[in-house]
Amino acid sequence: MSKLLRNLLLAAGVVVAGQAAAQVTLFDQPGFHGQSFVADRTVQNLDRLGYNDRAASAVVRGGAWEVCTDARFEGRCVVLRPGDYPSLASLGLEGNISSMREATQQYSYDRGYNNGNGYARDYDRRAYRDDNRYEYRGDGWRYDRSENRWERY
């Protein structure tokens, strides 16, 4: 195998491994103590997994995560960027996380709120409308084309 091809394959492997390593770890006590919960994929309802409204601190690795106060990504949502969050109280999230998913460009919109450390962004999802992604009905429901499902907004 040529040296160039081997290096290209190695670089591609590093990129894929870096993308697959995105995860968030929640702890039920401040300062990364207590019982933990690790997620590397979407969790629509933490109640089903016995960890609803328990998170007091978090560690985000390998990608940003959108966490929401209600199941199915409803309620108040905050995007946590990679880093350590020894207390979620300053974000108003301590004991309030009910759903989470890896944040991609489609979820990273915000209204400019910055919690002071440059990591978390807070936004009101109802203030955002993307006509390419959603099909809206007048009764409070919209169809999410990227996730192929109906949701309340």
N, C-alpha and C positions, 0 to 999 in steps of 0.2 A: 504494500500500500504506500502510495506516495506520502511524503511528509506534509504537503499542503492539504491533501484529503484528510489525513489523520487529524491535523489541527482544526480543520473545519468541523469534523465530526465531534471532536472534543468540545469546541466552542458551542456547538448546537446542544450538546448534552448538558453543559453548564447552564445554558439559558432555560432549557426545559426543566431541569432540576430546581432552579431558582423559582420558577413559576409554580411548581408543584408544592413547594415548601411553605406557601402562604398559610399562616395559621394565627389564631388568637387563643390566648389562655386567660380564662377568667378565674379569679380567686374570690372566695366569699368573705375575706377579711382584708382590710387595707394593708398595704406594704407587702403584697404577694404572699400572704399567709392564709392558712385554712385550706378547706377543700377546694380543689381546682377542677376546671372543666376545659378541655382542649377541643377546638373545632378547626377543621381544615376545609370545611364545606358549608354550604347554606344550612341554617337551622331556622325554620319558620316558626317554631314554637318551643321554647325552652321548658315549658311546663311538662311536656311529654317526656322530657329527659330528666326531670327532677331538679332543674337548676334555674327555674323561673324566678326573677326578681331577687337574686342572691348576690350578684357580682358587686364587689367593693373595690377591686383593683384589677388591672389587666396588663398583659404583655402582648404586643402585636409584632409579628415577625413575617417578613417576606411579602408584604402587601398590605394595603389599607383595608379596613373592615367597617361596614355600615352596621351600627347597632341601634335598635329601636326599642322604645318603651312598651310597645304592644306587639302581640303576635302578628305574623304575616306582614312585617315591616310597616306597621301602622303606628300612629302616635308620633311622638317626638323622636327624630332620628339624628344621630351624630356619626360622622365618619372619623374613625380613629386611624391615624396614620402610623406607620411603623415606629415603635418606641415603647417605653415603659410608662405606665399610668399607675403610680402607687396609691392613688385615691381617685375614685370616680365621682366623689362628692362634689368637687369643684366644677364638674361638668353637669351636675344634676342627674347623674346616672346611677349613683350608689343605690343598689337594691331595686333598680328599675329596668333592667335589660330583659326583654322577652323574646327577641328575635335578632338574628345577625346573618350577614352574608358578606362575602368578599366584595369590596367596593371596586368597581371598574369605572371607566370614564363616564358611563351612562349614569352612575349614581353620585359622581363627585361634584355636581353642581351645588352651589351654596349661595347664601345671601350676604356673605362677607363677614360673618361672625367669626372671631378668632378668640380662643380662650386665653390668649396671652403667651402660650408657649409655642405657638405655631403648628401644633399638631392636629388638634380636633377642629372640625368645622361643623357648625350647627346650621340647620336649614329647615324651612317649612316646606314639606313636599307638596302641599296644595298650591303653593305659589308658583310652581314650575309646570310648564306645559310643553311637551315635546310632541308635536303632531306626527312626527315620523315614527315614534315608538308606541304611542297610545291611541286608541280609538275611544272617544268619550261618548257616554250617554248622559242625558239630562237628569238622571235619577241618582247620581252619586257613584256610579259604576264606570269603570274604564277597562278596556281590554289591553293587556300588556303584550304587544307583539313579540318582544324578545323572549318572554317567558311563557307565551302561549296560555295565558290564564286571565280570568276576570278578577278585578280587585276593587275594593272601595277606595275612594279618595276623598 
